[in-house]
Amino acid sequence: MSTDSHMTRKTPASYSDGVYMMSGQDRPSPRKLSSLFMKGSEGLSSLKNRTAILAFFGQVVSSEIVMGSESGCPIEVHPIEIEKCDEMYDHECEGGKSIPFHRAGYDRNTGQSPNTPRQQINRVTSWIDGSFIYSTSEAWINAMRSFKNGTLLSEPTNGFPVRNTMRVPLFNNPVPNILRTLSPERLFLLGDPRSNQNPALLSFGILLFKWHNVLADRVQLEHPDWSDEEVFQRARRFVVATLQNIIAYEYIPAFLGTELPEYTGYKLDVHPGVSHVFQSSAFRFGHTMIPPGIYRRDGKCNYRKTAMGNPALRLCAYWWDSSDVMSDSSVEEFMLGMASQLAEREDAVLCSDVRDKLFGPNEFSRRDLGALNIMRGRDNGLADYNTIRTYFELPRVEKFEDINEELFRGHPDLADKLLKAYGSVDNVDLYIGGMLESKDGPGELFTAIILDQFVRIREADRFWFENDKNDMFTDEELEWVRSVTLWDVIVNSTDIEPDTIQREVFFWNEGDPCPQPGQIEPSTLEPCSYLKGFDYFEGNELAYIYVCIFLGVVPLICAGAGYGVVKLQNKRKRHLRMKQEEMKSGNKSNGIIVEKMSVREWLHANHRRLVKVRFGPQAEMHTVDRKGEKLRSVNFAKCDTITVEESQVDSSKKKRPLVLIRVPKDHDLVLEFDSVGERRKFINKFEAFLNSHKKHLVTLQAPRDFLLAQAETRERRQKRLEHFFREAYALTFGLRPGDRRRGDEDGDVVMRTSLSKAEFASALGMKADAVFVRMMFNIVDKDSDGRISFQEFLDTVVLFSRGKTEDKLRIIFDMCDNDRNGVIDKGEFSEMLRSLVEIARTTSLSDAHVTELIDGMFQNVGLSNKDFMTYADFKLMMKEYKGDFVAIGLDCKGAKQNFLDTSTNVARMTSFHVDPSLHDDKGKIKSRIDCIVTYLEENRQNIFYLFVFYVITIALFVHQFIYYSFWPNTPIFVT
């Protein structure tokens, strides 16, 4: 089977919910079961004199065909409950502790319905194809190759693999003794990512690595003309074939005590996938034979002690630190030591180095392998022990004693323990039941499962070395492969002399070289530390400080740079606008310093805005926004005395001081300051500015509320202007039915009201600097005082609505006659037409088109030889274009009134609507609503961005909440 393929179910899944939830949720904690049934006497040797080589070679076999315990993504953590006062994990009797267990990776397309329960995946191939040596990745093996003579890249001194300087993704778990993850570059570069887990496994990885190079040298000698690739592939075939032979015909018989059936050839219909019962329980029987330490010796039976004087290396002291051991040890010492060392007894007991002191993550550095094995079976959804026996055609056990009668006779209380733990013989975990079957090796159920697995792997493999249909080997080569044993690999790949190690390396029999000094007991070895806490911050202080500085400073630098760019752009825009204004006005500042000051402009009770007040250079004061856009201009040229009212300071009310500048014939300017000092600074600057223009400043004091109530704000001014227009139209066209006139007092106010050019332009819906507005304003402003009085406006409205056509044409003629010389030249007429084009906001008429139009008009009335026209000529032209030109009208905002078309003006006129009272006070609720609306309008951009941010955040949260709450693969941490 290829990598990442499904494991094979030999029995139906038994998940608690039938889909993905772990089985056995009604069973006791795996840690409790481990303490009850897998804790016992240590230092007991193998009943059949199996050696430590067999015990640790089983891990090589497991790594070759299965990798199914690695966590998936996202990681699903389930706690293994620890009983209070646990002798290993809870000395202080605090309670509430648990061992973290990571569920295995699985196919995300499964575990969604009872028809497709969760299927765990095998990350390596199930074939015996040398993946432990060569990996399953082409890029990985290329990193291991020397590309010379078909060999793997090795160190020149001892033939060891090179260190992982290329940072191939080898597993690099934390070292429990020091609670640190060390550099991955210290690891040996081998084909399996788990090879550096412990010294024994690493020794086998190096041994098979060197075995490849030995065979590559032999192939190169036999075929000197072959390329590197040909030599490599040929040597690889021999390595894989010898590994198949050793596993199937040497290791399996030694491990099970029975041989595989005779090979009958390749079978296409056999499935080779690794089964859940094999990976999660049966093949984990070998854990009971793992000793707590490893002997090292030389060829003369000299057993090497550790630096602390202990007889052997402690296994739990070197989890994931094997590379350090290899720096002062050799493969030969480990192989000779393990060949003489007897494995632990084949029973249900695990030594403390794996039952209490297995490696773990930093937050829980020591774990229980027995508990993990039980939990792995539940993670894979395995059925109970009795159910699985029936699927392997074994009789069910009716009572606990039937599991292993000999064992239960020696331990009479064992049945009671099982009954209290499980309640029934039909609820026993497969791993517990299978381990209790053991007498001198795997029991009948585990033996059946293991035999079934290796038979299927062998018979389904088209490239099995014994398959004569694949033409991989000649008969002589096949016989040679069958003759190779692990002894041959050890002797030919190392410096071990043939007579210093027994030929049957999986057993040590009487008369074999160098008997062990004694069965290793944990008490004779160095103690293994149990570090209970890990400080993720320790060792990262400088990095943390630099990161904090970076996170704090960089945003400030970016914000400052952005702010500086914005300010620079605004400054350039302001300078450009000032130059444009100077060009429009035709005046220069002549070196006069223009004073500026930032204040707040009070518009009404619910609205203030930040502005800059700019004085000069002429006798004008301007308010501009932060971008330099001119908001308002106040001209003091025709005023000798300017009145300023200051709000009285009231210490009992924490309100900002105000200044009200009375603007003649215009709405007042109300400014708000942060302090009285700021206001005094403004008054001083304003007075100095007025003095420079020979103006006089009068300062008055008034209560703040009274000052605001009497202020002629823009809003109040607008209402007054609406009244102004309404009265003008009422006097011209009369009242509509139901309307009534204002009182005499209001009439006096209207008569005193006058329009500025800006207000006149606003009434027409045009810009104040438009040419047409300037021309029209000059015509209406008969006394040329820069204001349009009520009488002047009324006269103009009456003239355009009821006057004769000739009088209207005269006004139009005077509008075009800018220089007042009694004639209109083509330039003046062109300026008039261009202003009309600008009003229309169209680009369809270019300057050339306008010139062409004027020439055509002059030609049609016989004036082609003249560059100007008199009033008589103008009337003649208007008579020619009366139907079109007279339709061009002036529409005031709020009332469509065509001033030129007298036939339709009354019918089309609609009156202005003005509230009965100009100064009605709003209620608190309405004022509050207006305040909220104003705030929303002013901050609409920020509100939009916040709205988008929270919508995205809430959407992501809802998506993840639904995904992890209702999908079958969702639980991240289950308590």
Secondary structure, DSSP 8 states (H G I E B T S, - for coil): --TTEE-B-SS----TTSSSS-S-TTS--HHHHHHHHS----S-B-TT-BBHHHHHHHHHHHHHH----SB-SS--EEEEE--TT-TTT-TT-----EEEEE-B-B-TTSSSBTTB---BEESS-SS-SSHHHH-S-HHHHHHHB--STT-B-B-TTT--B-B-TT--------BTTTTB---GGGSB--SSTTTTSSHHHHHHHHHHHHHHHHHHHHHHHH-TTS-HHHHHHHHHHHHHHHHHHHIIIIIHHHHHSS---------TT-----BHHHHHTGGGGGGGG--SEE--B-TTS-B---TTS-SSEEGGG-TT-HHHHHTS--HHHHHHHHHHSB-B-SSS---HHHHT-EE--TTS-EE-HHHHHHHHHHHTT---HHHHHHHTT----SSGGGG-HHHHHH-TTHHHHHHHHHSSGGG--HHHHHHHT-SSSS-HHHHHHHHHHHHHHHHT-TT-TT-TTS--S-HHHHHHHHH--HHHHHHHHSS--GGGS-SSTTB--TTSSS--SS---GGGS----------TTTT-HHHHHHHHHHHHHHHHHHHHHHHHHHHHHHHHHHHHHHHHHHHHHT---TT---EEEEEEEEEETTEEEEEEEEE-SSSEEEEE-TT--EEEEEE-TT-SEEEEEEE---TTS----EEEE--TTS--EEEE-SSHHHHHHHHHHHHHHHHHTT-EEEEEEE-HHHHHHH---HHHHHHHHHHHHHHHHHHHH---TT-----HHHHHHHHH-EE-HHHHHHHHTS-TT-HHHHHHHHHH-TT-SSSEEHHHHHHHHHHHHHS-HHHHHHHHHHHH-TT-SS-EEHHHHHHHHHHHHHHHT--SS-HHHHHHHHHHHHHHTT-TT-SEE-HHHHHHHHHHTHHHHTT----BTTB---SS-TTTHHHH-------S-TT----HHHHHHHHHHHHHHHTHHHHHHHHHHHHHHHHHHHHHHHHHHHSTT--SB--
